[in-house]
Amino acid sequence: MGDLAAGLEEAEGAWAKAAGADDADTYIEHADAGWEVTDPYVSVTARHALGLASTPPEYDEEAERDTGDGGMKV
């Protein structure tokens, strides 16, 4: 659990920097760093150990997504 906590602290710092980014390139740089130290499989194991829900969501990669225009008229 200690390794997970340390990784999450590192990710938190990266995400905080991403949130304060002034441009898209800086945001992506810090967001990528945040994702690199986050291992969803380790997180699921930790959630299980804590008695929390540990079944990761299933995503249908083939599903069509309606991006729509949100009713916006131009």
VOROSE-80216 format. One record per residue (C-alpha): x, y, z; residue in three letters; residue number from 1. Coordinates in Angstrom, 1 decimal, decimal comma, padded with zeros to 4 digits. Each point is the difference from the previous one (the first is absolute). Layout:
REM residues N
east;north;up;aa;i
X;Y;Z;ALA;NUM
...
//
This chain:
REM residues 74
east;north;up;aa;i
000,0;000,0;000,0;MET;1
002,9;002,3;000,6;GLY;2
001,2;-000,1;-003,6;ASP;3
-003,6;000,7;-001,1;LEU;4
-000,2;003,0;002,3;ALA;5
003,3;001,4;-001,2;ALA;6
-001,0;-000,4;-003,6;GLY;7
-003,3;001,7;000,7;LEU;8
001,7;002,9;001,6;GLU;9
002,3;000,3;-003,0;GLU;10
-003,0;-000,1;-002,3;ALA;11
-001,8;002,6;002,1;GLU;12
002,9;002,4;-000,5;GLY;13
000,0;-000,7;-003,8;ALA;14
-003,8;000,5;-000,2;TRP;15
000,2;003,3;002,0;ALA;16
002,6;001,3;-002,5;LYS;17
-002,2;-001,1;-002,9;ALA;18
-002,9;001,9;001,6;ALA;19
002,0;003,1;000,2;GLY;20
001,5;-000,2;-003,5;ALA;21
-000,2;003,1;-002,2;ASP;22
000,0;-001,9;-003,3;ASP;23
-001,0;-003,4;-001,5;ALA;24
003,5;-001,3;-000,4;ASP;25
000,9;000,6;003,7;THR;26
-003,3;-001,6;001,0;TYR;27
000,7;-003,1;-002,0;ILE;28
003,6;-000,2;001,3;GLU;29
-001,2;000,0;003,6;HIS;30
-003,1;-002,2;-000,6;ALA;31
002,1;-002,6;-001,7;ASP;32
002,3;000,0;003,1;ALA;33
-003,0;-000,5;002,2;GLY;34
-001,2;-003,0;-002,0;TRP;35
003,4;-001,6;-000,1;GLU;36
000,2;-000,4;003,8;VAL;37
-003,6;-001,2;000,3;THR;38
-000,5;-003,8;-000,5;ASP;39
-003,7;-000,8;000,0;PRO;40
000,7;-003,7;000,8;TYR;41
001,9;000,9;003,2;VAL;42
-002,8;002,5;000,9;SER;43
-002,6;-002,8;-000,4;VAL;44
002,0;-002,3;002,3;THR;45
000,3;002,8;002,6;ALA;46
-003,8;000,7;-000,2;ARG;47
-000,7;-003,8;000,5;HIS;48
002,3;000,0;003,1;ALA;49
-001,9;002,9;001,4;LEU;50
-003,4;-001,7;-000,5;GLY;51
-001,0;002,4;-002,8;LEU;52
-001,4;-000,8;-003,4;ALA;53
002,8;-001,5;-002,0;SER;54
-001,6;-001,0;-003,4;THR;55
001,3;002,4;-002,6;PRO;56
-002,6;001,3;-002,5;PRO;57
-000,2;-001,6;-003,3;GLU;58
000,0;002,2;-003,0;TYR;59
-001,3;-000,9;-003,4;ASP;60
002,7;001,3;-002,3;GLU;61
-002,2;-000,7;-003,0;GLU;62
-002,9;002,1;001,2;ALA;63
-001,0;002,9;-002,1;GLU;64
000,1;003,2;001,8;ARG;65
-002,4;002,9;-000,8;ASP;66
002,2;003,0;000,2;THR;67
-002,9;002,2;-001,1;GLY;68
000,0;003,7;000,0;ASP;69
-001,7;000,5;003,3;GLY;70
-002,9;001,8;-001,7;GLY;71
002,3;002,9;-000,9;MET;72
-000,9;002,0;-003,0;LYS;73
002,6;001,8;-001,9;VAL;74
//
